[in-house]
Structure formats: structure tokens, C-alpha cells
């Protein structure tokens, strides 16, 4: 963990990559929970928002725990509180992915939009974030416009396939 404070070096690039991975993973989870939650609570986007926050928080804690144990074993020593905090900050992008969609979902309980409108807005924001993440990756990797478009398309396809799979499985 000792080079993590240098964002221009290899450790900084690794940290940015890990945050991006967590954000993509978190976005796909958020979209899946919104899709499934909208079926379970079609008239309560506030409940869907609570499900999204609970799910991303539990997954964040699971990732912090698993990565902490893994690093402890790999290094054959206990992690310090600072090292565990570093892992928690890197993995926080999983929960961070929920911020915009949850804000949209909360438009329902605030009386600003119906549950249906809030749900579609949250889902649309999640899909837009997947696109933005693909563009961001393309820029970080200095891809051509065609390469960036391919990453964006793949990002969207993987996310939408996983969401469809989750919805399919939840029906059985």
C-alpha cells in the first residue's frame, strides 16, 4: 500500500482502475436492484431507494472484508486500520454508484415525481453512468473513438445482460 499516495505513479493508476471497476460493478448492481425493486414495489420508489442503499452497502462491506482478508493472507500479516481504511475508500465506489439513481428515486417520496417516473429516471441515469464510465475508460486508455465506442457498447451490453439475467432468475 505504500505508493498509493502518488496518483501519478503505478499505484495511483491501480487505485483509479480499482475505483472504476467498483463504480461499474456498483452501477450494474444498482440497475439490477432498481429493475427488481420496481417489480416488487411498483408504487414506492422510496422503498426501491432503500433496497439500493442496503444492497450496495452490504456489498461494499463484503468487498472490504474479502479484500482485507485476502491482502492479510497474501502479505502474511494483519492489516493496519489505515490499510483497511484505504481498502474501504477504494471500494466505496460501489456505494457511490448509487448516489444519482437514489436521488432520482427519492423524487417519489418527496412528491416531485411519481414512482414510475422516478424509477425510469433512476434507471436512465444508471445507463447514462455506464456510458460515461466507458467513455472515461476510453480516455484513460487513450483509445481511438472507435475503440471507445466499442468499450461503451460492451459496458452497456454486459450491464443490460446482467440485469436481464437477474430479472429472469428472480421470476423463478
N, C-alpha and C positions, 0 to 999 in steps of 0.2 A: 504494500500500500504506500510505500514511501514515495513515489514520484507522482502521486495523484494530484498534488497541489500545482503542478505545472501543466496548464491546459494546452500549451503549445507542443508538448512532447508526446511521446508514445502513450504515456499513462493518461494524459488528457484526452487523446483520441479514443483510447479504450473506454474511458468514462463516458464520453459523448455517445459512443456506439452502444454502450450498455443502457444509457438513458433512452436512446432512440428505440432500442429493442423493447424496453419496458413500456414505452409510450405506445408503440404499435400493438404489443400484446394487450396492454390495458384497453386500448381503443376497441380491439376486437372483442374483448370480454364485455365492455360497456355496451357495444352494439348488440351482442347476444342477449344480455340481460334485459335491455330495452325491448327487444323483439319478444322475448319470452314473457317479460313482465307485462307488456301491453296486452297480451292474451289473457293473463291471469287477472289483471286489474285494468280493464278497458276504460273505466270511469275514474281512475285515480292515478294520475301521473306522479303525484306526491309519493304514493307507495312504491311506484317504479323507481323513483329517485332514491328512496331509502334502500331498495334492493341493490341498486347500482353501487351506492356508497358502501353498503355492508359487504357486498361481494368483492369489490376492489380492495377494501381494507383488509379483509381476510386473506385474499391472495397476496397482497403486499406483505403482510406478516409472515405468511408461509414462505415467500421468496426470501425475505430477510433471514428467517430461521434456517432455511435449507442452505442458502449461500454461506451463512455464518458457520454452520456445522461443516460444510464442505471445505471452506478455507481453513478451518481449525484442524481438520484431519490432514489436509494437503500440506500444511505447514508444521504439523505435529506440535502445535502449541495453542493455548487458548487465545482467543481474540480479545483485545482490549475493548473497553467501552467506546473509545474513539473509532476503532476499526469497525465495530458493529454499527456505530452511528453513520460511518461512511457508506456501508452497505445499505443501510436504511435510506439514506439520501439518494443513492443511485437507483434503488428500487422504487422510490416514491413516485416515479413517473407512471407507474401502474395506476396509482390513485389520481395523479394529475390528469390522466386521460379522461377522468370522469367529470372534471370541472365544468366544461362548456355544456355537455349534454345534461348534466344535473341542473345547471342553471336554467336551461330550456324547459326541463320537466317541471321545475318549480313555478313556472308561469301559470300552471293549472291551479295549484292551491292558493296562489296569490290572486286568482280571479282575473288574470290578464288574458289568458287563452284557455280554450277547452282542453281536456285531457288528450283528445285526438290530435289537435293542432300542436300541443306541446310535445307529444310523442313523436310526431313526424319531424318537427323542428329538431328535436334532440337527435333523432336518427340521421337526419340530413347533416347536422353539424359533425356527427361522428364520421360519416362518409367523407365529408369535406376534410376532416383532420387526416384521414387515411391518405387522401390525395396530397395534402400538404406534407405529410411525412415522406411520401415517395419523392416529391419534389426536393425536399430537404436532403434526403439521401443522395439524390442525383447530383445536387450541388456539392455536397461534402466529398463525393467521389469523383467530381469533375467529369460527369458523364455527358455525352452528347445529348442534344434534345431528344433524339430517338431513343437513346438509352434510358433517359429519364422517363420518357413516356412509357417505356416497357416496364420500368420499376413501378410506376404509378399504377399501371394496368394490373401487374402482378399483385401488388399490395391490395388493390380493390378486389381482385378475384379471390385471393386467399381469404380475405376478411369476409366477403359475401358467401363463399362456400362454407366456411366455418359456421357462420350464422345460420345458413340453411340447414346444415347438418345438425346443429343444436336444436333448431326448431323441429326438424324431422324426428330426432330422438325423443324430444320432450312430448311428442304425441303418442308415444308407445310405452 
